[in-house]
Every structure is written in structure tokens, then in C-alpha cells.
Amino acid sequence: MIADNVIDGAENGISVTNFNNGGRLATVHGNLVRNLGSRRHETKPDDAGIGIGIEAETAVTGNVIENAATAGIRAGWGPYLRNVTVSGNVVRNAGFGIQVSVAQGAGDAAITGNLISGARLGAIVGMEWAKAVTGDLAKNGAKTGGKNGAAHYPQLTIANNRVR
């Protein structure tokens, strides 16, 4: 359980990752995570500025993430995504609001009831590793077909998110 923390001014916030090495089974609730980004010159931009990173059997609820350079929440990395829920969070001023893996082999994720404001690169975007491969799934919604719509990814449930 990772709950009720304040993280301000770090490279990354909370990480429940490395599913391939046992990183799984957590709840991440009620945290305030803000002002995240590269702090060291040797850090690659995609490796810093992530508010909350999860991969398997994890519920992320009721967190506030603000000013995350890369992503407010990253759900999965390549095929390392299984049984996660991201709901009731507030993400403000991030590169991507929520990144979700849609790479070959990625598993199930439910992303519901979040408020996402000021996500410069998209509110909810499907990723293959570090590459964005969909449009904004929050805008396209589950009813939109084609490669850029959530309907193309039946392992995802994306609903009732508020985007500003």
C-alpha cells in the first residue's frame, strides 16, 4: 500500500513496476505528487517526469498529480501490463495525462472517472513502449473504431473521464 504521501520536486514519483521481476500487487491511494522532471543531465527525458508508474494487479485511486513532465500516470510498459485500474485521480499539467500500454501482449486496464487538465500531448494515449501509437483515447472513446480508437483495444475500458 502506497498511501498519503507528498512527493514534490523529484525525477519520478511512485513506481510499482518491473512486473517481469515481480513488481505487482499494490494500491496507490491519496498521494500528492508534483513538480516532476529531469534533475540530472544524464537522465533521458522519457525516464523522468512520471507521476505514478504501474504494471500489474494495481489500483491507482484518489491521487493528485501536477506538473509531471512526461506523464501523470503510466500504466504498463510494453507487454508488462495486467489487471490495473486507474480511477478517481486528478492529473493537471502533464505531458501525457495517462499513458497506457497497447503493445503486443499488454493486458487489461480500466481507466475511469479521472479528471485530466492541461495534458499537452493527450489525456489518455496508447503507447508501444515510449512511442505514442494512438490518438487521445479519452476523446475518441470506446465507440470509435479504427486503430486510433479505444474499440481497437478490447483489453481497455476507458469511460467517464473528464478532460479539460
Buried (B, 14 or more C-beta within 10 A) or exposed (E): EBEEBEBEEBBBBBBBBBBEEEBBEBBBBEBBBBBBBBEEEEBEEBBBBBBBBBBBBBBBBBBBBBBBBBBBBBBBBBBBBBBBBBBBBBBBBBBBBBBBBBBEEBBBBBBEBBBBBBBEBBBBBBBBEEEBBBBBBBBBBBEBEEEBBBBBBEBBBBBEBEBE
